[in-house]
């Protein structure tokens, strides 16, 4: 019984995660940003000021990609 509840909960959590991804994508598109831009704003709003290198590491992007991202923001 408990194992089924855990499986059901994990399945629902995966479905919810997918729905949040769709929402995030729609919001990003609506405001003219990429999902990476949105993630960067989330990191900055949570962590406070960060360097470009820190942001690149956090988002698993190259420093070149971060330069473009910062220019857009």
PDB file of N, H, CA, C and O in Angstrom:
ATOM      1  N   UNK A   1       0.822  -1.187   0.000  1.00  0.00           N
ATOM      2  CA  UNK A   1       0.000   0.000   0.000  1.00  0.00           C
ATOM      3  C   UNK A   1       0.873   1.261   0.000  1.00  0.00           C
ATOM      4  O   UNK A   1       0.659   2.154  -0.820  1.00  0.00           O
ATOM      5  N   UNK A   2       1.855   1.346   0.910  1.00  0.00           N
ATOM      6  H   UNK A   2       2.029   0.621   1.577  1.00  0.00           H
ATOM      7  CA  UNK A   2       2.722   2.515   0.989  1.00  0.00           C
ATOM      8  C   UNK A   2       3.529   2.665  -0.296  1.00  0.00           C
ATOM      9  O   UNK A   2       3.703   3.780  -0.787  1.00  0.00           O
ATOM     10  N   UNK A   3       4.024   1.561  -0.847  1.00  0.00           N
ATOM     11  H   UNK A   3       3.883   0.654  -0.449  1.00  0.00           H
ATOM     12  CA  UNK A   3       4.819   1.618  -2.064  1.00  0.00           C
ATOM     13  C   UNK A   3       3.997   2.178  -3.222  1.00  0.00           C
ATOM     14  O   UNK A   3       4.522   2.940  -4.034  1.00  0.00           O
ATOM     15  N   UNK A   4       2.728   1.817  -3.313  1.00  0.00           N
ATOM     16  H   UNK A   4       2.301   1.198  -2.654  1.00  0.00           H
ATOM     17  CA  UNK A   4       1.856   2.346  -4.364  1.00  0.00           C
ATOM     18  C   UNK A   4       1.637   3.839  -4.170  1.00  0.00           C
ATOM     19  O   UNK A   4       1.636   4.592  -5.144  1.00  0.00           O
ATOM     20  N   UNK A   5       1.453   4.274  -2.948  1.00  0.00           N
ATOM     21  H   UNK A   5       1.453   3.663  -2.157  1.00  0.00           H
ATOM     22  CA  UNK A   5       1.276   5.701  -2.682  1.00  0.00           C
ATOM     23  C   UNK A   5       2.515   6.494  -3.093  1.00  0.00           C
ATOM     24  O   UNK A   5       2.409   7.579  -3.663  1.00  0.00           O
ATOM     25  N   UNK A   6       3.680   5.943  -2.798  1.00  0.00           N
ATOM     26  H   UNK A   6       3.766   5.061  -2.335  1.00  0.00           H
ATOM     27  CA  UNK A   6       4.930   6.603  -3.172  1.00  0.00           C
ATOM     28  C   UNK A   6       5.046   6.676  -4.688  1.00  0.00           C
ATOM     29  O   UNK A   6       5.409   7.722  -5.225  1.00  0.00           O
ATOM     30  N   UNK A   7       4.746   5.586  -5.387  1.00  0.00           N
ATOM     31  H   UNK A   7       4.451   4.736  -4.951  1.00  0.00           H
ATOM     32  CA  UNK A   7       4.781   5.581  -6.855  1.00  0.00           C
ATOM     33  C   UNK A   7       3.803   6.607  -7.425  1.00  0.00           C
ATOM     34  O   UNK A   7       4.140   7.358  -8.341  1.00  0.00           O
ATOM     35  N   UNK A   8       2.603   6.629  -6.880  1.00  0.00           N
ATOM     36  H   UNK A   8       2.329   6.018  -6.136  1.00  0.00           H
ATOM     37  CA  UNK A   8       1.592   7.585  -7.342  1.00  0.00           C
ATOM     38  C   UNK A   8       2.052   9.028  -7.112  1.00  0.00           C
ATOM     39  O   UNK A   8       1.876   9.889  -7.975  1.00  0.00           O
ATOM     40  N   UNK A   9       2.637   9.279  -5.954  1.00  0.00           N
ATOM     41  H   UNK A   9       2.780   8.580  -5.253  1.00  0.00           H
ATOM     42  CA  UNK A   9       3.125  10.614  -5.640  1.00  0.00           C
ATOM     43  C   UNK A   9       4.243  11.021  -6.593  1.00  0.00           C
ATOM     44  O   UNK A   9       4.258  12.153  -7.075  1.00  0.00           O
ATOM     45  N   UNK A  10       5.169  10.125  -6.870  1.00  0.00           N
ATOM     46  H   UNK A  10       5.157   9.205  -6.478  1.00  0.00           H
ATOM     47  CA  UNK A  10       6.259  10.421  -7.799  1.00  0.00           C
ATOM     48  C   UNK A  10       5.732  10.681  -9.208  1.00  0.00           C
ATOM     49  O   UNK A  10       6.226  11.567  -9.905  1.00  0.00           O
ATOM     50  N   UNK A  11       4.738   9.916  -9.622  1.00  0.00           N
ATOM     51  H   UNK A  11       4.337   9.196  -9.056  1.00  0.00           H
ATOM     52  CA  UNK A  11       4.138  10.121 -10.937  1.00  0.00           C
ATOM     53  C   UNK A  11       3.478  11.500 -11.021  1.00  0.00           C
ATOM     54  O   UNK A  11       3.622  12.204 -12.021  1.00  0.00           O
ATOM     55  N   UNK A  12       2.765  11.873  -9.984  1.00  0.00           N
ATOM     56  H   UNK A  12       2.648  11.301  -9.172  1.00  0.00           H
ATOM     57  CA  UNK A  12       2.128  13.191  -9.960  1.00  0.00           C
ATOM     58  C   UNK A  12       3.169  14.308  -9.920  1.00  0.00           C
ATOM     59  O   UNK A  12       2.986  15.348 -10.552  1.00  0.00           O
ATOM     60  N   UNK A  13       4.249  14.102  -9.188  1.00  0.00           N
ATOM     61  H   UNK A  13       4.398  13.257  -8.674  1.00  0.00           H
ATOM     62  CA  UNK A  13       5.311  15.110  -9.113  1.00  0.00           C
ATOM     63  C   UNK A  13       5.957  15.302 -10.479  1.00  0.00           C
ATOM     64  O   UNK A  13       6.249  16.433 -10.866  1.00  0.00           O
ATOM     65  N   UNK A  14       6.185  14.216 -11.216  1.00  0.00           N
ATOM     66  H   UNK A  14       5.948  13.297 -10.901  1.00  0.00           H
ATOM     67  CA  UNK A  14       6.743  14.322 -12.566  1.00  0.00           C
ATOM     68  C   UNK A  14       5.790  15.071 -13.489  1.00  0.00           C
ATOM     69  O   UNK A  14       6.217  15.912 -14.281  1.00  0.00           O
ATOM     70  N   UNK A  15       4.502  14.765 -13.386  1.00  0.00           N
ATOM     71  H   UNK A  15       4.156  14.082 -12.743  1.00  0.00           H
ATOM     72  CA  UNK A  15       3.507  15.449 -14.219  1.00  0.00           C
ATOM     73  C   UNK A  15       3.464  16.939 -13.885  1.00  0.00           C
ATOM     74  O   UNK A  15       3.394  17.777 -14.784  1.00  0.00           O
ATOM     75  N   UNK A  16       3.507  17.266 -12.598  1.00  0.00           N
ATOM     76  H   UNK A  16       3.564  16.586 -11.868  1.00  0.00           H
ATOM     77  CA  UNK A  16       3.495  18.665 -12.181  1.00  0.00           C
ATOM     78  C   UNK A  16       4.731  19.396 -12.686  1.00  0.00           C
ATOM     79  O   UNK A  16       4.638  20.542 -13.128  1.00  0.00           O
ATOM     80  N   UNK A  17       5.877  18.748 -12.623  1.00  0.00           N
ATOM     81  H   UNK A  17       5.952  17.817 -12.264  1.00  0.00           H
ATOM     82  CA  UNK A  17       7.107  19.341 -13.121  1.00  0.00           C
ATOM     83  C   UNK A  17       6.984  19.663 -14.609  1.00  0.00           C
ATOM     84  O   UNK A  17       7.425  20.723 -15.056  1.00  0.00           O
ATOM     85  N   UNK A  18       6.394  18.763 -15.366  1.00  0.00           N
ATOM     86  H   UNK A  18       6.036  17.902 -15.003  1.00  0.00           H
ATOM     87  CA  UNK A  18       6.180  18.999 -16.791  1.00  0.00           C
ATOM     88  C   UNK A  18       5.259  20.180 -17.042  1.00  0.00           C
ATOM     89  O   UNK A  18       5.482  20.967 -17.962  1.00  0.00           O
ATOM     90  N   UNK A  19       4.224  20.303 -16.221  1.00  0.00           N
ATOM     91  H   UNK A  19       4.043  19.664 -15.474  1.00  0.00           H
ATOM     92  CA  UNK A  19       3.302  21.428 -16.362  1.00  0.00           C
ATOM     93  C   UNK A  19       3.992  22.746 -16.013  1.00  0.00           C
ATOM     94  O   UNK A  19       3.748  23.760 -16.668  1.00  0.00           O
ATOM     95  N   UNK A  20       4.847  22.745 -14.993  1.00  0.00           N
ATOM     96  H   UNK A  20       5.045  21.922 -14.461  1.00  0.00           H
ATOM     97  CA  UNK A  20       5.600  23.954 -14.653  1.00  0.00           C
ATOM     98  C   UNK A  20       6.553  24.336 -15.783  1.00  0.00           C
ATOM     99  O   UNK A  20       6.738  25.520 -16.062  1.00  0.00           O
ATOM    100  N   UNK A  21       7.157  23.345 -16.434  1.00  0.00           N
ATOM    101  H   UNK A  21       7.007  22.382 -16.208  1.00  0.00           H
ATOM    102  CA  UNK A  21       8.032  23.629 -17.571  1.00  0.00           C
ATOM    103  C   UNK A  21       7.252  24.308 -18.689  1.00  0.00           C
ATOM    104  O   UNK A  21       7.730  25.267 -19.295  1.00  0.00           O
ATOM    105  N   UNK A  22       6.047  23.807 -18.962  1.00  0.00           N
ATOM    106  H   UNK A  22       5.658  23.028 -18.470  1.00  0.00           H
ATOM    107  CA  UNK A  22       5.204  24.417 -20.000  1.00  0.00           C
ATOM    108  C   UNK A  22       4.836  25.851 -19.627  1.00  0.00           C
ATOM    109  O   UNK A  22       4.865  26.745 -20.473  1.00  0.00           O
ATOM    110  N   UNK A  23       4.491  26.065 -18.365  1.00  0.00           N
ATOM    111  H   UNK A  23       4.468  25.339 -17.678  1.00  0.00           H
ATOM    112  CA  UNK A  23       4.140  27.409 -17.901  1.00  0.00           C
ATOM    113  C   UNK A  23       5.334  28.349 -18.022  1.00  0.00           C
ATOM    114  O   UNK A  23       5.198  29.471 -18.511  1.00  0.00           O
ATOM    115  N   UNK A  24       6.493  27.895 -17.580  1.00  0.00           N
ATOM    116  H   UNK A  24       6.603  26.984 -17.183  1.00  0.00           H
ATOM    117  CA  UNK A  24       7.702  28.702 -17.656  1.00  0.00           C
ATOM    118  C   UNK A  24       8.015  29.071 -19.096  1.00  0.00           C
ATOM    119  O   UNK A  24       8.374  30.213 -19.381  1.00  0.00           O
ATOM    120  N   UNK A  25       7.885  28.128 -19.995  1.00  0.00           N
ATOM    121  H   UNK A  25       7.593  27.199 -19.764  1.00  0.00           H
ATOM    122  CA  UNK A  25       8.140  28.372 -21.407  1.00  0.00           C
ATOM    123  C   UNK A  25       7.155  29.398 -21.965  1.00  0.00           C
ATOM    124  O   UNK A  25       7.548  30.289 -22.717  1.00  0.00           O
ATOM    125  N   UNK A  26       5.892  29.277 -21.603  1.00  0.00           N
ATOM    126  H   UNK A  26       5.573  28.553 -20.992  1.00  0.00           H
ATOM    127  CA  UNK A  26       4.872  30.215 -22.086  1.00  0.00           C
ATOM    128  C   UNK A  26       5.117  31.623 -21.548  1.00  0.00           C
ATOM    129  O   UNK A  26       4.982  32.599 -22.285  1.00  0.00           O
ATOM    130  N   UNK A  27       5.470  31.734 -20.286  1.00  0.00           N
ATOM    131  H   UNK A  27       5.580  30.942 -19.686  1.00  0.00           H
ATOM    132  CA  UNK A  27       5.756  33.051 -19.700  1.00  0.00           C
ATOM    133  C   UNK A  27       6.973  33.670 -20.372  1.00  0.00           C
ATOM    134  O   UNK A  27       6.955  34.847 -20.731  1.00  0.00           O
ATOM    135  N   UNK A  28       8.026  32.886 -20.542  1.00  0.00           N
ATOM    136  H   UNK A  28       8.040  31.930 -20.250  1.00  0.00           H
ATOM    137  CA  UNK A  28       9.240  33.385 -21.181  1.00  0.00           C
ATOM    138  C   UNK A  28       8.931  33.895 -22.584  1.00  0.00           C
ATOM    139  O   UNK A  28       9.370  34.978 -22.970  1.00  0.00           O
ATOM    140  N   UNK A  29       8.179  33.115 -23.338  1.00  0.00           N
ATOM    141  H   UNK A  29       7.823  32.235 -23.024  1.00  0.00           H
ATOM    142  CA  UNK A  29       7.827  33.516 -24.700  1.00  0.00           C
ATOM    143  C   UNK A  29       6.993  34.800 -24.687  1.00  0.00           C
ATOM    144  O   UNK A  29       7.200  35.692 -25.509  1.00  0.00           O
ATOM    145  N   UNK A  30       6.067  34.880 -23.765  1.00  0.00           N
ATOM    146  H   UNK A  30       5.898  34.154 -23.098  1.00  0.00           H
ATOM    147  CA  UNK A  30       5.177  36.048 -23.676  1.00  0.00           C
ATOM    148  C   UNK A  30       5.954  37.341 -23.407  1.00  0.00           C
ATOM    149  O   UNK A  30       5.617  38.393 -23.949  1.00  0.00           O
ATOM    150  N   UNK A  31       6.986  37.261 -22.576  1.00  0.00           N
ATOM    151  H   UNK A  31       7.260  36.406 -22.136  1.00  0.00           H
ATOM    152  CA  UNK A  31       7.743  38.467 -22.229  1.00  0.00           C
ATOM    153  C   UNK A  31       9.004  38.631 -23.082  1.00  0.00           C
ATOM    154  O   UNK A  31       9.791  39.550 -22.862  1.00  0.00           O
ATOM    155  N   UNK A  32       9.190  37.737 -24.055  1.00  0.00           N
ATOM    156  H   UNK A  32       8.550  36.989 -24.234  1.00  0.00           H
ATOM    157  CA  UNK A  32      10.300  37.870 -24.985  1.00  0.00           C
ATOM    158  C   UNK A  32      11.642  37.420 -24.446  1.00  0.00           C
ATOM    159  O   UNK A  32      12.681  37.931 -24.865  1.00  0.00           O
ATOM    160  N   UNK A  33      11.637  36.479 -23.531  1.00  0.00           N
ATOM    161  H   UNK A  33      10.793  36.064 -23.190  1.00  0.00           H
ATOM    162  CA  UNK A  33      12.873  35.943 -22.968  1.00  0.00           C
ATOM    163  C   UNK A  33      12.977  34.458 -23.263  1.00  0.00           C
ATOM    164  O   UNK A  33      11.995  33.813 -23.630  1.00  0.00           O
ATOM    165  N   UNK A  34      14.174  33.925 -23.098  1.00  0.00           N
ATOM    166  H   UNK A  34      14.972  34.448 -22.800  1.00  0.00           H
ATOM    167  CA  UNK A  34      14.343  32.478 -23.205  1.00  0.00           C
ATOM    168  C   UNK A  34      14.167  31.856 -21.822  1.00  0.00           C
ATOM    169  O   UNK A  34      14.140  32.560 -20.812  1.00  0.00           O
ATOM    170  N   UNK A  35      14.048  30.548 -21.789  1.00  0.00           N
ATOM    171  H   UNK A  35      14.070  29.976 -22.609  1.00  0.00           H
ATOM    172  CA  UNK A  35      13.945  29.881 -20.487  1.00  0.00           C
ATOM    173  C   UNK A  35      15.236  30.065 -19.693  1.00  0.00           C
ATOM    174  O   UNK A  35      15.201  30.160 -18.466  1.00  0.00           O
ATOM    175  N   UNK A  36      16.377  30.115 -20.387  1.00  0.00           N
ATOM    176  H   UNK A  36      16.405  30.038 -21.384  1.00  0.00           H
ATOM    177  CA  UNK A  36      17.646  30.357 -19.688  1.00  0.00           C
ATOM    178  C   UNK A  36      17.637  31.740 -19.042  1.00  0.00           C
ATOM    179  O   UNK A  36      18.133  31.915 -17.929  1.00  0.00           O
ATOM    180  N   UNK A  37      17.066  32.730 -19.753  1.00  0.00           N
ATOM    181  H   UNK A  37      16.663  32.588 -20.658  1.00  0.00           H
ATOM    182  CA  UNK A  37      16.950  34.073 -19.182  1.00  0.00           C
ATOM    183  C   UNK A  37      16.116  34.038 -17.905  1.00  0.00           C
ATOM    184  O   UNK A  37      16.463  34.663 -16.903  1.00  0.00           O
ATOM    185  N   UNK A  38      15.023  33.306 -17.959  1.00  0.00           N
ATOM    186  H   UNK A  38      14.741  32.799 -18.773  1.00  0.00           H
ATOM    187  CA  UNK A  38      14.138  33.201 -16.792  1.00  0.00           C
ATOM    188  C   UNK A  38      14.861  32.509 -15.633  1.00  0.00           C
ATOM    189  O   UNK A  38      14.740  32.925 -14.481  1.00  0.00           O
ATOM    190  N   UNK A  39      15.609  31.457 -15.946  1.00  0.00           N
ATOM    191  H   UNK A  39      15.707  31.119 -16.882  1.00  0.00           H
ATOM    192  CA  UNK A  39      16.366  30.762 -14.904  1.00  0.00           C
ATOM    193  C   UNK A  39      17.419  31.679 -14.294  1.00  0.00           C
ATOM    194  O   UNK A  39      17.644  31.660 -13.084  1.00  0.00           O
ATOM    195  N   UNK A  40      18.059  32.480 -15.137  1.00  0.00           N
ATOM    196  H   UNK A  40      17.876  32.495 -16.120  1.00  0.00           H
ATOM    197  CA  UNK A  40      19.072  33.411 -14.646  1.00  0.00           C
ATOM    198  C   UNK A  40      18.436  34.414 -13.688  1.00  0.00           C
ATOM    199  O   UNK A  40      18.996  34.711 -12.633  1.00  0.00           O
ATOM    200  N   UNK A  41      17.281  34.927 -14.051  1.00  0.00           N
ATOM    201  H   UNK A  41      16.825  34.686 -14.908  1.00  0.00           H
ATOM    202  CA  UNK A  41      16.603  35.876 -13.165  1.00  0.00           C
ATOM    203  C   UNK A  41      16.233  35.212 -11.842  1.00  0.00           C
ATOM    204  O   UNK A  41      16.282  35.850 -10.790  1.00  0.00           O
ATOM    205  N   UNK A  42      15.867  33.946 -11.892  1.00  0.00           N
ATOM    206  H   UNK A  42      15.827  33.428 -12.747  1.00  0.00           H
ATOM    207  CA  UNK A  42      15.545  33.223 -10.664  1.00  0.00           C
ATOM    208  C   UNK A  42      16.784  33.074  -9.788  1.00  0.00           C
ATOM    209  O   UNK A  42      16.720  33.285  -8.577  1.00  0.00           O
ATOM    210  N   UNK A  43      17.902  32.712 -10.394  1.00  0.00           N
ATOM    211  H   UNK A  43      17.953  32.540 -11.377  1.00  0.00           H
ATOM    212  CA  UNK A  43      19.154  32.571  -9.637  1.00  0.00           C
ATOM    213  C   UNK A  43      19.530  33.902  -8.995  1.00  0.00           C
ATOM    214  O   UNK A  43      19.873  33.957  -7.815  1.00  0.00           O
ATOM    215  N   UNK A  44      19.462  34.973  -9.780  1.00  0.00           N
ATOM    216  H   UNK A  44      19.183  34.928 -10.740  1.00  0.00           H
ATOM    217  CA  UNK A  44      19.835  36.296  -9.268  1.00  0.00           C
ATOM    218  C   UNK A  44      18.891  36.739  -8.159  1.00  0.00           C
ATOM    219  O   UNK A  44      19.338  37.299  -7.159  1.00  0.00           O
ATOM    220  N   UNK A  45      17.599  36.498  -8.317  1.00  0.00           N
ATOM    221  H   UNK A  45      17.235  36.043  -9.130  1.00  0.00           H
ATOM    222  CA  UNK A  45      16.650  36.933  -7.287  1.00  0.00           C
ATOM    223  C   UNK A  45      16.794  36.112  -6.010  1.00  0.00           C
ATOM    224  O   UNK A  45      16.485  36.595  -4.921  1.00  0.00           O
ATOM    225  N   UNK A  46      17.260  34.883  -6.141  1.00  0.00           N
ATOM    226  H   UNK A  46      17.511  34.491  -7.026  1.00  0.00           H
ATOM    227  CA  UNK A  46      17.444  34.030  -4.966  1.00  0.00           C
ATOM    228  C   UNK A  46      18.791  34.279  -4.292  1.00  0.00           C
ATOM    229  O   UNK A  46      18.871  34.419  -3.072  1.00  0.00           O
ATOM    230  N   UNK A  47      19.845  34.331  -5.101  1.00  0.00           N
ATOM    231  H   UNK A  47      19.781  34.217  -6.092  1.00  0.00           H
ATOM    232  CA  UNK A  47      21.206  34.419  -4.558  1.00  0.00           C
ATOM    233  C   UNK A  47      21.689  35.848  -4.364  1.00  0.00           C
ATOM    234  O   UNK A  47      22.635  36.091  -3.614  1.00  0.00           O
ATOM    235  N   UNK A  48      21.048  36.788  -5.033  1.00  0.00           N
ATOM    236  H   UNK A  48      20.280  36.591  -5.642  1.00  0.00           H
ATOM    237  CA  UNK A  48      21.545  38.155  -4.998  1.00  0.00           C
ATOM    238  C   UNK A  48      22.598  38.338  -6.065  1.00  0.00           C
ATOM    239  O   UNK A  48      22.703  37.514  -6.974  1.00  0.00           O
ATOM    240  N   UNK A  49      23.383  39.401  -5.978  1.00  0.00           N
ATOM    241  H   UNK A  49      23.298  40.070  -5.239  1.00  0.00           H
ATOM    242  CA  UNK A  49      24.389  39.655  -7.002  1.00  0.00           C
ATOM    243  C   UNK A  49      25.350  38.468  -7.172  1.00  0.00           C
ATOM    244  O   UNK A  49      25.886  37.942  -6.197  1.00  0.00           O
ATOM    245  N   UNK A  50      25.551  38.068  -8.411  1.00  0.00           N
ATOM    246  H   UNK A  50      25.115  38.495  -9.203  1.00  0.00           H
ATOM    247  CA  UNK A  50      26.482  36.981  -8.733  1.00  0.00           C
ATOM    248  C   UNK A  50      27.336  37.430  -9.910  1.00  0.00           C
ATOM    249  O   UNK A  50      26.930  38.280 -10.702  1.00  0.00           O
ATOM    250  N   UNK A  51      28.507  36.854 -10.010  1.00  0.00           N
ATOM    251  H   UNK A  51      28.837  36.163  -9.367  1.00  0.00           H
ATOM    252  CA  UNK A  51      29.366  37.163 -11.154  1.00  0.00           C
ATOM    253  C   UNK A  51      28.879  36.380 -12.377  1.00  0.00           C
ATOM    254  O   UNK A  51      28.097  35.437 -12.258  1.00  0.00           O
ATOM    255  N   UNK A  52      29.357  36.792 -13.545  1.00  0.00           N
ATOM    256  H   UNK A  52      29.992  37.558 -13.641  1.00  0.00           H
ATOM    257  CA  UNK A  52      29.006  36.079 -14.775  1.00  0.00           C
ATOM    258  C   UNK A  52      29.481  34.622 -14.690  1.00  0.00           C
ATOM    259  O   UNK A  52      28.781  33.711 -15.130  1.00  0.00           O
ATOM    260  N   UNK A  53      30.664  34.413 -14.127  1.00  0.00           N
ATOM    261  H   UNK A  53      31.233  35.154 -13.770  1.00  0.00           H
ATOM    262  CA  UNK A  53      31.185  33.053 -13.982  1.00  0.00           C
ATOM    263  C   UNK A  53      30.328  32.193 -13.063  1.00  0.00           C
ATOM    264  O   UNK A  53      30.080  31.021 -13.345  1.00  0.00           O
ATOM    265  N   UNK A  54      29.881  32.783 -11.971  1.00  0.00           N
ATOM    266  H   UNK A  54      30.082  33.736 -11.742  1.00  0.00           H
ATOM    267  CA  UNK A  54      29.004  32.046 -11.049  1.00  0.00           C
ATOM    268  C   UNK A  54      27.692  31.685 -11.745  1.00  0.00           C
ATOM    269  O   UNK A  54      27.187  30.571 -11.604  1.00  0.00           O
ATOM    270  N   UNK A  55      27.154  32.634 -12.490  1.00  0.00           N
ATOM    271  H   UNK A  55      27.564  33.539 -12.604  1.00  0.00           H
ATOM    272  CA  UNK A  55      25.904  32.382 -13.201  1.00  0.00           C
ATOM    273  C   UNK A  55      26.089  31.292 -14.252  1.00  0.00           C
ATOM    274  O   UNK A  55      25.223  30.434 -14.420  1.00  0.00           O
ATOM    275  N   UNK A  56      27.211  31.327 -14.954  1.00  0.00           N
ATOM    276  H   UNK A  56      27.915  32.024 -14.817  1.00  0.00           H
ATOM    277  CA  UNK A  56      27.504  30.295 -15.958  1.00  0.00           C
ATOM    278  C   UNK A  56      27.564  28.917 -15.310  1.00  0.00           C
ATOM    279  O   UNK A  56      26.999  27.957 -15.835  1.00  0.00           O
ATOM    280  N   UNK A  57      28.242  28.817 -14.177  1.00  0.00           N
ATOM    281  H   UNK A  57      28.701  29.596 -13.751  1.00  0.00           H
ATOM    282  CA  UNK A  57      28.345  27.529 -13.483  1.00  0.00           C
ATOM    283  C   UNK A  57      26.973  27.067 -12.992  1.00  0.00           C
ATOM    284  O   UNK A  57      26.625  25.895 -13.131  1.00  0.00           O
ATOM    285  N   UNK A  58      26.211  27.968 -12.430  1.00  0.00           N
ATOM    286  H   UNK A  58      26.494  28.921 -12.317  1.00  0.00           H
ATOM    287  CA  UNK A  58      24.897  27.609 -11.885  1.00  0.00           C
ATOM    288  C   UNK A  58      23.940  27.116 -12.973  1.00  0.00           C
ATOM    289  O   UNK A  58      23.159  26.190 -12.753  1.00  0.00           O
ATOM    290  N   UNK A  59      24.013  27.744 -14.145  1.00  0.00           N
ATOM    291  H   UNK A  59      24.647  28.496 -14.323  1.00  0.00           H
ATOM    292  CA  UNK A  59      23.097  27.400 -15.236  1.00  0.00           C
ATOM    293  C   UNK A  59      23.695  26.388 -16.211  1.00  0.00           C
ATOM    294  O   UNK A  59      23.032  25.972 -17.161  1.00  0.00           O
ATOM    295  N   UNK A  60      24.950  25.993 -15.976  1.00  0.00           N
ATOM    296  H   UNK A  60      25.488  26.331 -15.204  1.00  0.00           H
ATOM    297  CA  UNK A  60      25.643  25.040 -16.850  1.00  0.00           C
ATOM    298  C   UNK A  60      25.715  25.572 -18.280  1.00  0.00           C
ATOM    299  O   UNK A  60      25.449  24.853 -19.243  1.00  0.00           O
ATOM    300  N   UNK A  61      26.083  26.854 -18.391  1.00  0.00           N
ATOM    301  H   UNK A  61      26.299  27.438 -17.609  1.00  0.00           H
ATOM    302  CA  UNK A  61      26.247  27.496 -19.693  1.00  0.00           C
ATOM    303  C   UNK A  61      27.681  27.977 -19.841  1.00  0.00           C
ATOM    304  O   UNK A  61      28.398  28.147 -18.855  1.00  0.00           O
ATOM    305  N   UNK A  62      28.084  28.191 -21.077  1.00  0.00           N
ATOM    306  H   UNK A  62      27.502  28.053 -21.877  1.00  0.00           H
ATOM    307  CA  UNK A  62      29.423  28.731 -21.312  1.00  0.00           C
ATOM    308  C   UNK A  62      29.440  30.211 -20.951  1.00  0.00           C
ATOM    309  O   UNK A  62      28.394  30.855 -20.864  1.00  0.00           O
ATOM    310  N   UNK A  63      30.636  30.735 -20.744  1.00  0.00           N
ATOM    311  H   UNK A  63      31.485  30.212 -20.814  1.00  0.00           H
ATOM    312  CA  UNK A  63      30.741  32.159 -20.430  1.00  0.00           C
ATOM    313  C   UNK A  63      30.274  33.005 -21.616  1.00  0.00           C
ATOM    314  O   UNK A  63      29.740  34.097 -21.424  1.00  0.00           O
ATOM    315  N   UNK A  64      30.472  32.509 -22.834  1.00  0.00           N
ATOM    316  H   UNK A  64      30.906  31.622 -22.990  1.00  0.00           H
ATOM    317  CA  UNK A  64      29.971  33.216 -24.014  1.00  0.00           C
ATOM    318  C   UNK A  64      28.458  33.294 -24.033  1.00  0.00           C
ATOM    319  O   UNK A  64      27.886  34.336 -24.353  1.00  0.00           O
ATOM    320  N   UNK A  65      27.816  32.197 -23.690  1.00  0.00           N
ATOM    321  H   UNK A  65      28.281  31.351 -23.430  1.00  0.00           H
ATOM    322  CA  UNK A  65      26.347  32.185 -23.626  1.00  0.00           C
ATOM    323  C   UNK A  65      25.855  33.132 -22.531  1.00  0.00           C
ATOM    324  O   UNK A  65      24.837  33.805 -22.696  1.00  0.00           O
ATOM    325  N   UNK A  66      26.577  33.179 -21.423  1.00  0.00           N
ATOM    326  H   UNK A  66      27.403  32.632 -21.290  1.00  0.00           H
ATOM    327  CA  UNK A  66      26.195  34.075 -20.326  1.00  0.00           C
ATOM    328  C   UNK A  66      26.328  35.530 -20.754  1.00  0.00           C
ATOM    329  O   UNK A  66      25.509  36.364 -20.369  1.00  0.00           O
ATOM    330  N   UNK A  67      27.350  35.843 -21.547  1.00  0.00           N
ATOM    331  H   UNK A  67      28.015  35.165 -21.860  1.00  0.00           H
ATOM    332  CA  UNK A  67      27.514  37.225 -22.025  1.00  0.00           C
ATOM    333  C   UNK A  67      26.281  37.647 -22.827  1.00  0.00           C
ATOM    334  O   UNK A  67      25.762  38.746 -22.633  1.00  0.00           O
ATOM    335  N   UNK A  68      25.815  36.785 -23.718  1.00  0.00           N
ATOM    336  H   UNK A  68      26.237  35.892 -23.875  1.00  0.00           H
ATOM    337  CA  UNK A  68      24.605  37.077 -24.486  1.00  0.00           C
ATOM    338  C   UNK A  68      23.379  37.207 -23.607  1.00  0.00           C
ATOM    339  O   UNK A  68      22.538  38.081 -23.814  1.00  0.00           O
ATOM    340  N   UNK A  69      23.287  36.324 -22.620  1.00  0.00           N
ATOM    341  H   UNK A  69      23.970  35.614 -22.452  1.00  0.00           H
ATOM    342  CA  UNK A  69      22.160  36.352 -21.684  1.00  0.00           C
ATOM    343  C   UNK A  69      22.145  37.667 -20.912  1.00  0.00           C
ATOM    344  O   UNK A  69      21.096  38.299 -20.781  1.00  0.00           O
ATOM    345  N   UNK A  70      23.290  38.075 -20.406  1.00  0.00           N
ATOM    346  H   UNK A  70      24.142  37.561 -20.512  1.00  0.00           H
ATOM    347  CA  UNK A  70      23.382  39.328 -19.633  1.00  0.00           C
ATOM    348  C   UNK A  70      23.030  40.510 -20.529  1.00  0.00           C
ATOM    349  O   UNK A  70      22.344  41.430 -20.084  1.00  0.00           O
ATOM    350  N   UNK A  71      23.480  40.506 -21.768  1.00  0.00           N
ATOM    351  H   UNK A  71      24.038  39.758 -22.129  1.00  0.00           H
ATOM    352  CA  UNK A  71      23.154  41.588 -22.693  1.00  0.00           C
ATOM    353  C   UNK A  71      21.635  41.674 -22.906  1.00  0.00           C
ATOM    354  O   UNK A  71      21.078  42.770 -22.976  1.00  0.00           O
ATOM    355  N   UNK A  72      20.974  40.527 -23.007  1.00  0.00           N
ATOM    356  H   UNK A  72      21.426  39.636 -22.950  1.00  0.00           H
ATOM    357  CA  UNK A  72      19.508  40.533 -23.198  1.00  0.00           C
ATOM    358  C   UNK A  72      18.794  41.074 -21.971  1.00  0.00           C
ATOM    359  O   UNK A  72      17.815  41.812 -22.085  1.00  0.00           O
ATOM    360  N   UNK A  73      19.291  40.700 -20.792  1.00  0.00           N
ATOM    361  H   UNK A  73      20.086  40.101 -20.699  1.00  0.00           H
ATOM    362  CA  UNK A  73      18.622  41.139 -19.563  1.00  0.00           C
ATOM    363  C   UNK A  73      18.943  42.584 -19.266  1.00  0.00           C
ATOM    364  O   UNK A  73      18.470  43.130 -18.270  1.00  0.00           O
TER     365      UNK A  73
END
